Amino acid sequence: MGTCATCGNVYEKTFTVTMPDGEQHEFDSFECAAHALAPTCEKCGVRILGHGFEADGVMYCSAHCARKQGITAFEDSI
């Protein structure tokens, strides 16, 4: 039995996520893992579950949000 790092639930099917620096986190669901580890958009604050957009080390969920912050290098897909 493991304990979820996000919600504290004790669960028999927890899983471990190992970060690039070797730090490990245990979770009971992908939802808890995303809540704890997914980056947030600098403009709107949503969790970025896809690739997102990165400019100068700052993450954005979309080209739209990046443009609102003055980043013009990204375009929306058509």
C-alpha positions, 0 to 999 in steps of 0.5 A: 500500500502506498500513499498519494503525495497529492491527496494522502489517499492510501491505495494498493495501486499507487505508482511512482513518477521519477523526475529527471533529477531523480526525485520520486513522487507516489500517486494514486491517480493520473489526476493527482500526478497532473495536479502536482507535477504539470506546469501551469500557464503563465497567463491563465494558470491552467495545468498544461497536460499537452506539449504547451509552448515555452519561451525563455523558460516560461510555459504557456498553454497556447499560442494565444496566451503567449501572445497575450504576454507579448511572445509573438514566436508562436502561431495557432494551428489552423 
